[in-house]
């Protein structure tokens, strides 16, 4: 397996979150309501500024009706 650095993982997660939100046609605010996380925190993740925990990746995945592994998958 190729080594992927932390910045690359943040970039993959951010891209996949944006894509999945677009597929579901929902806003960051809706994801915030579904997860209990703030819209500002989610924005930071999507801008690759936040280092997100596995617990929060799972919350986000559930809100986006997908899996944590799908959010971290290189498309």
PQR file with spaces between the fields and no chain letter, atoms N, CA, C, O and H, PARSE charges and radii, in Angstrom:
ATOM       1  N    UNK     1       0.845   -1.191    0.000 -0.4000 1.5000
ATOM       2  CA   UNK     1       0.000    0.000    0.000 -0.0000 2.0000
ATOM       3  C    UNK     1       0.880    1.241    0.000  0.5500 1.7000
ATOM       4  O    UNK     1       1.873    1.315    0.724 -0.5500 1.4000
ATOM       5  N    UNK     2       0.505    2.207   -0.816 -0.4000 1.5000
ATOM       6  CA   UNK     2       1.258    3.452   -0.886 -0.0000 2.0000
ATOM       7  C    UNK     2       1.074    4.256    0.390  0.5500 1.7000
ATOM       8  O    UNK     2       0.008    4.242    1.006 -0.5500 1.4000
ATOM       9  H    UNK     2      -0.301    2.148   -1.404  0.4000 1.0000
ATOM      10  N    UNK     3       2.131    4.954    0.775 -0.4000 1.5000
ATOM      11  CA   UNK     3       2.068    5.805    1.960 -0.0000 2.0000
ATOM      12  C    UNK     3       1.383    7.125    1.589  0.5500 1.7000
ATOM      13  O    UNK     3       1.738    7.767    0.601 -0.5500 1.4000
ATOM      14  H    UNK     3       2.997    4.966    0.275  0.4000 1.0000
ATOM      15  N    UNK     4       0.414    7.506    2.385 -0.4000 1.5000
ATOM      16  CA   UNK     4      -0.309    8.759    2.163 -0.0000 2.0000
ATOM      17  C    UNK     4      -0.109    9.624    3.400  0.5500 1.7000
ATOM      18  O    UNK     4      -0.388    9.181    4.514 -0.5500 1.4000
ATOM      19  H    UNK     4       0.125    6.983    3.188  0.4000 1.0000
ATOM      20  N    UNK     5       0.370   10.851    3.219 -0.4000 1.5000
ATOM      21  CA   UNK     5       0.599   11.713    4.378 -0.0000 2.0000
ATOM      22  C    UNK     5      -0.712   12.315    4.889  0.5500 1.7000
ATOM      23  O    UNK     5      -1.747   12.247    4.227 -0.5500 1.4000
ATOM      24  H    UNK     5       0.596   11.211    2.314  0.4000 1.0000
ATOM      25  N    UNK     6      -0.638   12.902    6.077 -0.4000 1.5000
ATOM      26  CA   UNK     6      -1.835   13.437    6.736 -0.0000 2.0000
ATOM      27  C    UNK     6      -2.501   14.528    5.897  0.5500 1.7000
ATOM      28  O    UNK     6      -3.728   14.595    5.832 -0.5500 1.4000
ATOM      29  H    UNK     6       0.204   12.957    6.615  0.4000 1.0000
ATOM      30  N    UNK     7      -1.701   15.380    5.256 -0.4000 1.5000
ATOM      31  CA   UNK     7      -2.308   16.445    4.439 -0.0000 2.0000
ATOM      32  C    UNK     7      -3.089   15.843    3.274  0.5500 1.7000
ATOM      33  O    UNK     7      -4.178   16.312    2.941 -0.5500 1.4000
ATOM      34  H    UNK     7      -0.704   15.325    5.308  0.4000 1.0000
ATOM      35  N    UNK     8      -2.531   14.807    2.658 -0.4000 1.5000
ATOM      36  CA   UNK     8      -3.230   14.167    1.545 -0.0000 2.0000
ATOM      37  C    UNK     8      -4.548   13.561    2.014  0.5500 1.7000
ATOM      38  O    UNK     8      -5.546   13.632    1.297 -0.5500 1.4000
ATOM      39  H    UNK     8      -1.647   14.426    2.928  0.4000 1.0000
ATOM      40  N    UNK     9      -4.569   12.968    3.203 -0.4000 1.5000
ATOM      41  CA   UNK     9      -5.814   12.406    3.737 -0.0000 2.0000
ATOM      42  C    UNK     9      -6.840   13.495    4.003  0.5500 1.7000
ATOM      43  O    UNK     9      -8.025   13.312    3.725 -0.5500 1.4000
ATOM      44  H    UNK     9      -3.759   12.911    3.786  0.4000 1.0000
ATOM      45  N    UNK    10      -6.393   14.631    4.543 -0.4000 1.5000
ATOM      46  CA   UNK    10      -7.323   15.751    4.767 -0.0000 2.0000
ATOM      47  C    UNK    10      -7.916   16.218    3.439  0.5500 1.7000
ATOM      48  O    UNK    10      -9.103   16.534    3.361 -0.5500 1.4000
ATOM      49  H    UNK    10      -5.430   14.779    4.769  0.4000 1.0000
ATOM      50  N    UNK    11      -7.087   16.260    2.399 -0.4000 1.5000
ATOM      51  CA   UNK    11      -7.550   16.686    1.077 -0.0000 2.0000
ATOM      52  C    UNK    11      -8.578   15.702    0.518  0.5500 1.7000
ATOM      53  O    UNK    11      -9.602   16.117   -0.024 -0.5500 1.4000
ATOM      54  H    UNK    11      -6.122   16.003    2.463  0.4000 1.0000
ATOM      55  N    UNK    12      -8.310   14.402    0.647 -0.4000 1.5000
ATOM      56  CA   UNK    12      -9.237   13.367    0.176 -0.0000 2.0000
ATOM      57  C    UNK    12     -10.561   13.465    0.921  0.5500 1.7000
ATOM      58  O    UNK    12     -11.626   13.444    0.303 -0.5500 1.4000
ATOM      59  H    UNK    12      -7.478   14.065    1.088  0.4000 1.0000
ATOM      60  N    UNK    13     -10.498   13.574    2.254 -0.4000 1.5000
ATOM      61  CA   UNK    13     -11.711   13.682    3.070 -0.0000 2.0000
ATOM      62  C    UNK    13     -12.518   14.913    2.669  0.5500 1.7000
ATOM      63  O    UNK    13     -13.732   14.827    2.484 -0.5500 1.4000
ATOM      64  H    UNK    13      -9.633   13.591    2.755  0.4000 1.0000
ATOM      65  N    UNK    14     -11.857   16.045    2.536 -0.4000 1.5000
ATOM      66  CA   UNK    14     -12.547   17.298    2.180 -0.0000 2.0000
ATOM      67  C    UNK    14     -13.256   17.166    0.838  0.5500 1.7000
ATOM      68  O    UNK    14     -14.418   17.549    0.699 -0.5500 1.4000
ATOM      69  H    UNK    14     -10.870   16.115    2.686  0.4000 1.0000
ATOM      70  N    UNK    15     -12.553   16.627   -0.141 -0.4000 1.5000
ATOM      71  CA   UNK    15     -13.135   16.475   -1.482 -0.0000 2.0000
ATOM      72  C    UNK    15     -14.336   15.537   -1.450  0.5500 1.7000
ATOM      73  O    UNK    15     -15.381   15.834   -2.028 -0.5500 1.4000
ATOM      74  H    UNK    15     -11.610   16.317   -0.028  0.4000 1.0000
ATOM      75  N    UNK    16     -14.180   14.413   -0.777 -0.4000 1.5000
ATOM      76  CA   UNK    16     -15.270   13.436   -0.741 -0.0000 2.0000
ATOM      77  C    UNK    16     -16.470   13.951    0.038  0.5500 1.7000
ATOM      78  O    UNK    16     -17.608   13.624   -0.300 -0.5500 1.4000
ATOM      79  H    UNK    16     -13.331   14.172   -0.308  0.4000 1.0000
ATOM      80  N    UNK    17     -16.239   14.750    1.072 -0.4000 1.5000
ATOM      81  CA   UNK    17     -17.368   15.355    1.792 -0.0000 2.0000
ATOM      82  C    UNK    17     -18.134   16.301    0.874  0.5500 1.7000
ATOM      83  O    UNK    17     -19.364   16.265    0.829 -0.5500 1.4000
ATOM      84  H    UNK    17     -15.315   15.016    1.347  0.4000 1.0000
ATOM      85  N    UNK    18     -17.420   17.138    0.150 -0.4000 1.5000
ATOM      86  CA   UNK    18     -18.085   18.096   -0.754 -0.0000 2.0000
ATOM      87  C    UNK    18     -18.872   17.359   -1.845  0.5500 1.7000
ATOM      88  O    UNK    18     -20.004   17.722   -2.167 -0.5500 1.4000
ATOM      89  H    UNK    18     -16.421   17.167    0.187  0.4000 1.0000
ATOM      90  N    UNK    19     -18.250   16.325   -2.401 -0.4000 1.5000
ATOM      91  CA   UNK    19     -18.926   15.550   -3.443 -0.0000 2.0000
ATOM      92  C    UNK    19     -20.196   14.908   -2.892  0.5500 1.7000
ATOM      93  O    UNK    19     -21.255   14.976   -3.515 -0.5500 1.4000
ATOM      94  H    UNK    19     -17.330   16.030   -2.140  0.4000 1.0000
ATOM      95  N    UNK    20     -20.082   14.289   -1.726 -0.4000 1.5000
ATOM      96  CA   UNK    20     -21.245   13.583   -1.156 -0.0000 2.0000
ATOM      97  C    UNK    20     -22.344   14.569   -0.775  0.5500 1.7000
ATOM      98  O    UNK    20     -23.522   14.278   -0.977 -0.5500 1.4000
ATOM      99  H    UNK    20     -19.221   14.234   -1.219  0.4000 1.0000
ATOM     100  N    UNK    21     -21.984   15.729   -0.228 -0.4000 1.5000
ATOM     101  CA   UNK    21     -23.006   16.738    0.090 -0.0000 2.0000
ATOM     102  C    UNK    21     -23.732   17.172   -1.171  0.5500 1.7000
ATOM     103  O    UNK    21     -24.949   17.353   -1.165 -0.5500 1.4000
ATOM     104  H    UNK    21     -21.026   15.965   -0.064  0.4000 1.0000
ATOM     105  N    UNK    22     -22.976   17.338   -2.262 -0.4000 1.5000
ATOM     106  CA   UNK    22     -23.588   17.732   -3.535 -0.0000 2.0000
ATOM     107  C    UNK    22     -24.528   16.639   -4.051  0.5500 1.7000
ATOM     108  O    UNK    22     -25.608   16.929   -4.565 -0.5500 1.4000
ATOM     109  H    UNK    22     -21.987   17.191   -2.267  0.4000 1.0000
ATOM     110  N    UNK    23     -24.106   15.386   -3.908 -0.4000 1.5000
ATOM     111  CA   UNK    23     -24.958   14.277   -4.345 -0.0000 2.0000
ATOM     112  C    UNK    23     -26.277   14.253   -3.571  0.5500 1.7000
ATOM     113  O    UNK    23     -27.334   13.955   -4.127 -0.5500 1.4000
ATOM     114  H    UNK    23     -23.228   15.150   -3.490  0.4000 1.0000
ATOM     115  N    UNK    24     -26.193   14.574   -2.279 -0.4000 1.5000
ATOM     116  CA   UNK    24     -27.390   14.584   -1.430 -0.0000 2.0000
ATOM     117  C    UNK    24     -28.123   15.930   -1.479  0.5500 1.7000
ATOM     118  O    UNK    24     -29.238   16.059   -0.973 -0.5500 1.4000
ATOM     119  H    UNK    24     -25.335   14.817   -1.827  0.4000 1.0000
ATOM     120  N    UNK    25     -27.485   16.925   -2.093 -0.4000 1.5000
ATOM     121  CA   UNK    25     -28.028   18.283   -2.170 -0.0000 2.0000
ATOM     122  C    UNK    25     -28.329   18.838   -0.782  0.5500 1.7000
ATOM     123  O    UNK    25     -29.428   19.324   -0.511 -0.5500 1.4000
ATOM     124  H    UNK    25     -26.579   16.821   -2.504  0.4000 1.0000
ATOM     125  N    UNK    26     -27.312   18.752    0.101 -0.4000 1.5000
ATOM     126  CA   UNK    26     -27.465   19.309    1.445 -0.0000 2.0000
ATOM     127  C    UNK    26     -26.306   20.267    1.748  0.5500 1.7000
ATOM     128  O    UNK    26     -25.226   20.166    1.167 -0.5500 1.4000
ATOM     129  H    UNK    26     -26.420   18.358   -0.119  0.4000 1.0000
ATOM     130  N    UNK    27     -26.557   21.179    2.655 -0.4000 1.5000
ATOM     131  CA   UNK    27     -25.581   22.187    3.039 -0.0000 2.0000
ATOM     132  C    UNK    27     -24.736   21.711    4.224  0.5500 1.7000
ATOM     133  O    UNK    27     -25.044   20.706    4.865 -0.5500 1.4000
ATOM     134  H    UNK    27     -27.435   21.262    3.127  0.4000 1.0000
ATOM     135  N    UNK    28     -23.676   22.449    4.492 -0.4000 1.5000
ATOM     136  CA   UNK    28     -22.886   22.191    5.699 -0.0000 2.0000
ATOM     137  C    UNK    28     -23.768   22.354    6.932  0.5500 1.7000
ATOM     138  O    UNK    28     -23.615   21.615    7.905 -0.5500 1.4000
ATOM     139  H    UNK    28     -23.425   23.265    3.971  0.4000 1.0000
ATOM     140  N    UNK    29     -24.671   23.298    6.902 -0.4000 1.5000
ATOM     141  CA   UNK    29     -25.573   23.501    8.040 -0.0000 2.0000
ATOM     142  C    UNK    29     -26.410   22.257    8.304  0.5500 1.7000
ATOM     143  O    UNK    29     -26.626   21.892    9.460 -0.5500 1.4000
ATOM     144  H    UNK    29     -24.796   23.898    6.112  0.4000 1.0000
ATOM     145  N    UNK    30     -26.883   21.606    7.252 -0.4000 1.5000
ATOM     146  CA   UNK    30     -27.667   20.376    7.420 -0.0000 2.0000
ATOM     147  C    UNK    30     -26.797   19.266    8.003  0.5500 1.7000
ATOM     148  O    UNK    30     -27.242   18.517    8.873 -0.5500 1.4000
ATOM     149  H    UNK    30     -26.708   21.903    6.313  0.4000 1.0000
ATOM     150  N    UNK    31     -25.565   19.161    7.527 -0.4000 1.5000
ATOM     151  CA   UNK    31     -24.646   18.158    8.080 -0.0000 2.0000
ATOM     152  C    UNK    31     -24.384   18.463    9.560  0.5500 1.7000
ATOM     153  O    UNK    31     -24.307   17.553   10.385 -0.5500 1.4000
ATOM     154  H    UNK    31     -25.203   19.770    6.820  0.4000 1.0000
ATOM     155  N    UNK    32     -24.250   19.739    9.878 -0.4000 1.5000
ATOM     156  CA   UNK    32     -24.038   20.143   11.274 -0.0000 2.0000
ATOM     157  C    UNK    32     -25.213   19.694   12.146  0.5500 1.7000
ATOM     158  O    UNK    32     -25.015   19.155   13.235 -0.5500 1.4000
ATOM     159  H    UNK    32     -24.312   20.478    9.207  0.4000 1.0000
ATOM     160  N    UNK    33     -26.418   19.916   11.666 -0.4000 1.5000
ATOM     161  CA   UNK    33     -27.604   19.491   12.417 -0.0000 2.0000
ATOM     162  C    UNK    33     -27.631   17.976   12.601  0.5500 1.7000
ATOM     163  O    UNK    33     -28.003   17.485   13.667 -0.5500 1.4000
ATOM     164  H    UNK    33     -26.578   20.354   10.781  0.4000 1.0000
ATOM     165  N    UNK    34     -27.243   17.246   11.579 -0.4000 1.5000
ATOM     166  CA   UNK    34     -27.266   15.784   11.636 -0.0000 2.0000
ATOM     167  C    UNK    34     -26.170   15.203   12.535  0.5500 1.7000
ATOM     168  O    UNK    34     -26.331   14.116   13.089 -0.5500 1.4000
ATOM     169  H    UNK    34     -26.941   17.645   10.713  0.4000 1.0000
ATOM     170  N    UNK    35     -25.061   15.929   12.676 -0.4000 1.5000
ATOM     171  CA   UNK    35     -23.914   15.399   13.423 -0.0000 2.0000
ATOM     172  C    UNK    35     -23.778   15.949   14.839  0.5500 1.7000
ATOM     173  O    UNK    35     -23.189   15.304   15.707 -0.5500 1.4000
ATOM     174  H    UNK    35     -24.931   16.812   12.225  0.4000 1.0000
ATOM     175  N    UNK    36     -24.325   17.143   15.070 -0.4000 1.5000
ATOM     176  CA   UNK    36     -24.085   17.812   16.342 -0.0000 2.0000
ATOM     177  C    UNK    36     -22.770   18.582   16.352  0.5500 1.7000
ATOM     178  O    UNK    36     -22.371   19.126   17.381 -0.5500 1.4000
ATOM     179  H    UNK    36     -24.804   17.667   14.365  0.4000 1.0000
ATOM     180  N    UNK    37     -22.099   18.627   15.203 -0.4000 1.5000
ATOM     181  CA   UNK    37     -20.873   19.407   15.057 -0.0000 2.0000
ATOM     182  C    UNK    37     -21.250   20.785   14.528  0.5500 1.7000
ATOM     183  O    UNK    37     -22.342   20.963   13.988 -0.5500 1.4000
ATOM     184  H    UNK    37     -22.424   18.185   14.366  0.4000 1.0000
ATOM     185  N    UNK    38     -20.363   21.752   14.675 -0.4000 1.5000
ATOM     186  CA   UNK    38     -20.686   23.093   14.183 -0.0000 2.0000
ATOM     187  C    UNK    38     -20.407   23.209   12.688  0.5500 1.7000
ATOM     188  O    UNK    38     -19.579   22.489   12.130 -0.5500 1.4000
ATOM     189  H    UNK    38     -19.476   21.607   15.114  0.4000 1.0000
ATOM     190  N    UNK    39     -21.120   24.131   12.063 -0.4000 1.5000
ATOM     191  CA   UNK    39     -20.902   24.399   10.644 -0.0000 2.0000
ATOM     192  C    UNK    39     -19.480   24.921   10.441  0.5500 1.7000
ATOM     193  O    UNK    39     -18.844   24.601    9.437 -0.5500 1.4000
ATOM     194  H    UNK    39     -21.793   24.715   12.517  0.4000 1.0000
ATOM     195  N    UNK    40     -18.976   25.721   11.383 -0.4000 1.5000
ATOM     196  CA   UNK    40     -17.614   26.258   11.276 -0.0000 2.0000
ATOM     197  C    UNK    40     -16.578   25.129   11.303  0.5500 1.7000
ATOM     198  O    UNK    40     -15.603   25.162   10.552 -0.5500 1.4000
ATOM     199  H    UNK    40     -19.493   25.981   12.199  0.4000 1.0000
ATOM     200  N    UNK    41     -16.787   24.140   12.161 -0.4000 1.5000
ATOM     201  CA   UNK    41     -15.887   22.988   12.235 -0.0000 2.0000
ATOM     202  C    UNK    41     -15.915   22.215   10.916  0.5500 1.7000
ATOM     203  O    UNK    41     -14.864   21.852   10.388 -0.5500 1.4000
ATOM     204  H    UNK    41     -17.579   24.113   12.771  0.4000 1.0000
ATOM     205  N    UNK    42     -17.110   21.961   10.384 -0.4000 1.5000
ATOM     206  CA   UNK    42     -17.242   21.243    9.120 -0.0000 2.0000
ATOM     207  C    UNK    42     -16.598   22.024    7.975  0.5500 1.7000
ATOM     208  O    UNK    42     -15.961   21.438    7.100 -0.5500 1.4000
ATOM     209  H    UNK    42     -17.964   22.255   10.813  0.4000 1.0000
ATOM     210  N    UNK    43     -16.763   23.332    7.984 -0.4000 1.5000
ATOM     211  CA   UNK    43     -16.131   24.175    6.983 -0.0000 2.0000
ATOM     212  C    UNK    43     -14.606   24.039    7.053  0.5500 1.7000
ATOM     213  O    UNK    43     -13.935   23.956    6.024 -0.5500 1.4000
ATOM     214  H    UNK    43     -17.280   23.808    8.695  0.4000 1.0000
ATOM     215  N    UNK    44     -14.076   24.018    8.262 -0.4000 1.5000
ATOM     216  CA   UNK    44     -12.633   23.844    8.442 -0.0000 2.0000
ATOM     217  C    UNK    44     -12.137   22.523    7.890  0.5500 1.7000
ATOM     218  O    UNK    44     -11.050   22.450    7.316 -0.5500 1.4000
ATOM     219  H    UNK    44     -14.621   24.086    9.098  0.4000 1.0000
ATOM     220  N    UNK    45     -12.933   21.477    8.062 -0.4000 1.5000
ATOM     221  CA   UNK    45     -12.570   20.169    7.512 -0.0000 2.0000
ATOM     222  C    UNK    45     -12.564   20.236    5.991  0.5500 1.7000
ATOM     223  O    UNK    45     -11.629   19.762    5.347 -0.5500 1.4000
ATOM     224  H    UNK    45     -13.816   21.536    8.528  0.4000 1.0000
ATOM     225  N    UNK    46     -13.608   20.825    5.421 -0.4000 1.5000
ATOM     226  CA   UNK    46     -13.708   20.902    3.962 -0.0000 2.0000
ATOM     227  C    UNK    46     -12.668   21.837    3.352  0.5500 1.7000
ATOM     228  O    UNK    46     -12.366   21.733    2.163 -0.5500 1.4000
ATOM     229  H    UNK    46     -14.368   21.210    5.945  0.4000 1.0000
ATOM     230  N    UNK    47     -12.119   22.746    4.152 -0.4000 1.5000
ATOM     231  CA   UNK    47     -11.053   23.634    3.666 -0.0000 2.0000
ATOM     232  C    UNK    47      -9.668   23.073    4.012  0.5500 1.7000
ATOM     233  O    UNK    47      -8.648   23.731    3.804 -0.5500 1.4000
ATOM     234  H    UNK    47     -12.364   22.830    5.118  0.4000 1.0000
ATOM     235  N    UNK    48      -9.655   21.831    4.550 -0.4000 1.5000
ATOM     236  CA   UNK    48      -8.419   21.117    4.893 -0.0000 2.0000
ATOM     237  C    UNK    48      -7.643   21.795    6.015  0.5500 1.7000
ATOM     238  O    UNK    48      -6.424   21.646    6.095 -0.5500 1.4000
ATOM     239  H    UNK    48     -10.483   21.298    4.719  0.4000 1.0000
ATOM     240  N    UNK    49      -8.326   22.534    6.880 -0.4000 1.5000
ATOM     241  CA   UNK    49      -7.687   23.253    7.983 -0.0000 2.0000
ATOM     242  C    UNK    49      -7.806   22.517    9.311  0.5500 1.7000
ATOM     243  O    UNK    49      -7.085   22.832   10.258 -0.5500 1.4000
ATOM     244  H    UNK    49      -9.317   22.654    6.815  0.4000 1.0000
ATOM     245  N    UNK    50      -8.707   21.540    9.392 -0.4000 1.5000
ATOM     246  CA   UNK    50      -8.955   20.837   10.650 -0.0000 2.0000
ATOM     247  C    UNK    50      -8.461   19.409   10.574  0.5500 1.7000
ATOM     248  O    UNK    50      -8.590   18.742    9.547 -0.5500 1.4000
ATOM     249  H    UNK    50      -9.292   21.284    8.622  0.4000 1.0000
ATOM     250  N    UNK    51      -7.895   18.951   11.674 -0.4000 1.5000
ATOM     251  CA   UNK    51      -7.482   17.563   11.809 -0.0000 2.0000
ATOM     252  C    UNK    51      -8.620   16.854   12.542  0.5500 1.7000
ATOM     253  O    UNK    51      -8.827   17.089   13.733 -0.5500 1.4000
ATOM     254  H    UNK    51      -7.790   19.493   12.508  0.4000 1.0000
ATOM     255  N    UNK    52      -9.347   16.007   11.858 -0.4000 1.5000
ATOM     256  CA   UNK    52     -10.594   15.440   12.370 -0.0000 2.0000
ATOM     257  C    UNK    52     -10.352   14.069   13.009  0.5500 1.7000
ATOM     258  O    UNK    52      -9.526   13.287   12.536 -0.5500 1.4000
ATOM     259  H    UNK    52      -9.180   15.816   10.891  0.4000 1.0000
ATOM     260  N    UNK    53     -11.075   13.796   14.077 -0.4000 1.5000
ATOM     261  CA   UNK    53     -10.946   12.506   14.761 -0.0000 2.0000
ATOM     262  C    UNK    53     -11.731   11.421   14.025  0.5500 1.7000
ATOM     263  O    UNK    53     -12.617   11.715   13.223 -0.5500 1.4000
ATOM     264  H    UNK    53     -11.746   14.431   14.461  0.4000 1.0000
ATOM     265  N    UNK    54     -11.395   10.179   14.306 -0.4000 1.5000
ATOM     266  CA   UNK    54     -12.139    9.055   13.723 -0.0000 2.0000
ATOM     267  C    UNK    54     -13.593    9.085   14.154  0.5500 1.7000
ATOM     268  O    UNK    54     -14.480    8.769   13.361 -0.5500 1.4000
ATOM     269  H    UNK    54     -10.675    9.940   14.957  0.4000 1.0000
ATOM     270  N    UNK    55     -13.849    9.458   15.395 -0.4000 1.5000
ATOM     271  CA   UNK    55     -15.232    9.552   15.873 -0.0000 2.0000
ATOM     272  C    UNK    55     -16.030   10.547   15.039  0.5500 1.7000
ATOM     273  O    UNK    55     -17.179   10.287   14.679 -0.5500 1.4000
ATOM     274  H    UNK    55     -13.128    9.715   16.039  0.4000 1.0000
ATOM     275  N    UNK    56     -15.415   11.686   14.734 -0.4000 1.5000
ATOM     276  CA   UNK    56     -16.126   12.691   13.947 -0.0000 2.0000
ATOM     277  C    UNK    56     -16.253   12.294   12.486  0.5500 1.7000
ATOM     278  O    UNK    56     -17.239   12.645   11.838 -0.5500 1.4000
ATOM     279  H    UNK    56     -14.483   11.897   15.027  0.4000 1.0000
ATOM     280  N    UNK    57     -15.271   11.566   11.953 -0.4000 1.5000
ATOM     281  CA   UNK    57     -15.411   11.043   10.589 -0.0000 2.0000
ATOM     282  C    UNK    57     -16.624   10.127   10.527  0.5500 1.7000
ATOM     283  O    UNK    57     -17.381   10.163    9.557 -0.5500 1.4000
ATOM     284  H    UNK    57     -14.470   11.281   12.480  0.4000 1.0000
ATOM     285  N    UNK    58     -16.812    9.307   11.553 -0.4000 1.5000
ATOM     286  CA   UNK    58     -17.958    8.403   11.570 -0.0000 2.0000
ATOM     287  C    UNK    58     -19.277    9.178   11.659  0.5500 1.7000
ATOM     288  O    UNK    58     -20.245    8.829   10.983 -0.5500 1.4000
ATOM     289  H    UNK    58     -16.197    9.278   12.341  0.4000 1.0000
ATOM     290  N    UNK    59     -19.319   10.219   12.481 -0.4000 1.5000
ATOM     291  CA   UNK    59     -20.526   11.046   12.573 -0.0000 2.0000
ATOM     292  C    UNK    59     -20.846   11.674   11.216  0.5500 1.7000
ATOM     293  O    UNK    59     -21.996   11.682   10.777 -0.5500 1.4000
ATOM     294  H    UNK    59     -18.532   10.502   13.030  0.4000 1.0000
ATOM     295  N    UNK    60     -19.820   12.192   10.568 -0.4000 1.5000
ATOM     296  CA   UNK    60     -20.007   12.834    9.268 -0.0000 2.0000
ATOM     297  C    UNK    60     -20.463   11.809    8.234  0.5500 1.7000
ATOM     298  O    UNK    60     -21.364   12.079    7.440 -0.5500 1.4000
ATOM     299  H    UNK    60     -18.885   12.184   10.924  0.4000 1.0000
ATOM     300  N    UNK    61     -19.844   10.648    8.246 -0.4000 1.5000
ATOM     301  CA   UNK    61     -20.230    9.593    7.298 -0.0000 2.0000
ATOM     302  C    UNK    61     -21.691    9.209    7.478  0.5500 1.7000
ATOM     303  O    UNK    61     -22.421    9.067    6.497 -0.5500 1.4000
ATOM     304  H    UNK    61     -19.111   10.430    8.891  0.4000 1.0000
ATOM     305  N    UNK    62     -22.116    9.042    8.710 -0.4000 1.5000
ATOM     306  CA   UNK    62     -23.516    8.696    8.976 -0.0000 2.0000
ATOM     307  C    UNK    62     -24.442    9.796    8.454  0.5500 1.7000
ATOM     308  O    UNK    62     -25.463    9.511    7.829 -0.5500 1.4000
ATOM     309  H    UNK    62     -21.523    9.157    9.507  0.4000 1.0000
ATOM     310  N    UNK    63     -24.081   11.048    8.715 -0.4000 1.5000
ATOM     311  CA   UNK    63     -24.896   12.179    8.257 -0.0000 2.0000
ATOM     312  C    UNK    63     -24.960   12.228    6.732  0.5500 1.7000
ATOM     313  O    UNK    63     -25.965   12.646    6.157 -0.5500 1.4000
ATOM     314  H    UNK    63     -23.251   11.280    9.224  0.4000 1.0000
ATOM     315  N    UNK    64     -23.874   11.795    6.081 -0.4000 1.5000
ATOM     316  CA   UNK    64     -23.822   11.821    4.623 -0.0000 2.0000
ATOM     317  C    UNK    64     -24.257   10.493    4.003  0.5500 1.7000
ATOM     318  O    UNK    64     -24.096   10.264    2.805 -0.5500 1.4000
ATOM     319  H    UNK    64     -23.058   11.455    6.548  0.4000 1.0000
ATOM     320  N    UNK    65     -24.811    9.627    4.850 -0.4000 1.5000
ATOM     321  CA   UNK    65     -25.363    8.342    4.394 -0.0000 2.0000
ATOM     322  C    UNK    65     -24.331    7.525    3.626  0.5500 1.7000
ATOM     323  O    UNK    65     -24.607    6.996    2.549 -0.5500 1.4000
ATOM     324  H    UNK    65     -24.942    9.813    5.824  0.4000 1.0000
ATOM     325  N    UNK    66     -23.127    7.435    4.208 -0.4000 1.5000
ATOM     326  CA   UNK    66     -22.037    6.680    3.612 -0.0000 2.0000
ATOM     327  C    UNK    66     -21.199    6.082    4.731  0.5500 1.7000
ATOM     328  O    UNK    66     -21.643    6.032    5.878 -0.5500 1.4000
ATOM     329  H    UNK    66     -22.902    7.865    5.082  0.4000 1.0000
ATOM     330  N    UNK    67     -19.999    5.630    4.413 -0.4000 1.5000
ATOM     331  CA   UNK    67     -19.106    5.057    5.418 -0.0000 2.0000
ATOM     332  C    UNK    67     -17.859    5.915    5.582  0.5500 1.7000
ATOM     333  O    UNK    67     -17.505    6.702    4.704 -0.5500 1.4000
ATOM     334  H    UNK    67     -19.639    5.670    3.481  0.4000 1.0000
ATOM     335  N    UNK    68     -17.207    5.746    6.716 -0.4000 1.5000
ATOM     336  CA   UNK    68     -15.947    6.456    6.930 -0.0000 2.0000
ATOM     337  C    UNK    68     -14.908    6.081    5.888  0.5500 1.7000
ATOM     338  O    UNK    68     -14.172    6.939    5.399 -0.5500 1.4000
ATOM     339  H    UNK    68     -17.495    5.107    7.430  0.4000 1.0000
ATOM     340  N    UNK    69     -14.850    4.806    5.550 -0.4000 1.5000
ATOM     341  CA   UNK    69     -13.868    4.374    4.551 -0.0000 2.0000
ATOM     342  C    UNK    69     -14.162    4.998    3.191  0.5500 1.7000
ATOM     343  O    UNK    69     -13.232    5.317    2.450 -0.5500 1.4000
ATOM     344  H    UNK    69     -15.448    4.109    5.947  0.4000 1.0000
ATOM     345  N    UNK    70     -15.420    5.174    2.855 -0.4000 1.5000
ATOM     346  CA   UNK    70     -15.768    5.816    1.572 -0.0000 2.0000
ATOM     347  C    UNK    70     -15.307    7.268    1.564  0.5500 1.7000
ATOM     348  O    UNK    70     -14.875    7.774    0.529 -0.5500 1.4000
ATOM     349  H    UNK    70     -16.175    4.915    3.458  0.4000 1.0000
ATOM     350  N    UNK    71     -15.393    7.937    2.698 -0.4000 1.5000
ATOM     351  CA   UNK    71     -14.951    9.334    2.756 -0.0000 2.0000
ATOM     352  C    UNK    71     -13.437    9.469    2.640  0.5500 1.7000
ATOM     353  O    UNK    71     -12.934   10.523    2.250 -0.5500 1.4000
ATOM     354  H    UNK    71     -15.744    7.526    3.540  0.4000 1.0000
ATOM     355  N    UNK    72     -12.714    8.408    2.975 -0.4000 1.5000
ATOM     356  CA   UNK    72     -11.259    8.439    2.900 -0.0000 2.0000
ATOM     357  C    UNK    72     -10.717    7.743    1.663  0.5500 1.7000
ATOM     358  O    UNK    72      -9.505    7.597    1.507 -0.5500 1.4000
ATOM     359  H    UNK    72     -13.124    7.552    3.291  0.4000 1.0000
ATOM     360  N    UNK    73     -11.610    7.316    0.789 -0.4000 1.5000
ATOM     361  CA   UNK    73     -11.214    6.591   -0.427 -0.0000 2.0000
ATOM     362  C    UNK    73     -10.794    7.553   -1.528  0.5500 1.7000
ATOM     363  O    UNK    73     -11.467    8.552   -1.783 -0.5500 1.4000
ATOM     364  H    UNK    73     -12.595    7.435    0.916  0.4000 1.0000
ATOM     365  N    UNK    74      -9.681    7.246   -2.177 -0.4000 1.5000
ATOM     366  CA   UNK    74      -9.215    8.065   -3.296 -0.0000 2.0000
ATOM     367  C    UNK    74     -10.097    7.749   -4.502  0.5500 1.7000
ATOM     368  O    UNK    74     -10.199    6.598   -4.928 -0.5500 1.4000
ATOM     369  H    UNK    74      -9.134    6.435   -1.970  0.4000 1.0000
ATOM     370  N    UNK    75     -10.734    8.792   -5.046 -0.4000 1.5000
ATOM     371  CA   UNK    75     -11.614    8.623   -6.212 -0.0000 2.0000
ATOM     372  C    UNK    75     -10.849    8.921   -7.476  0.5500 1.7000
ATOM     373  O    UNK    75     -11.408    8.837   -8.569 -0.5500 1.4000
ATOM     374  H    UNK    75     -10.651    9.727   -4.700  0.4000 1.0000
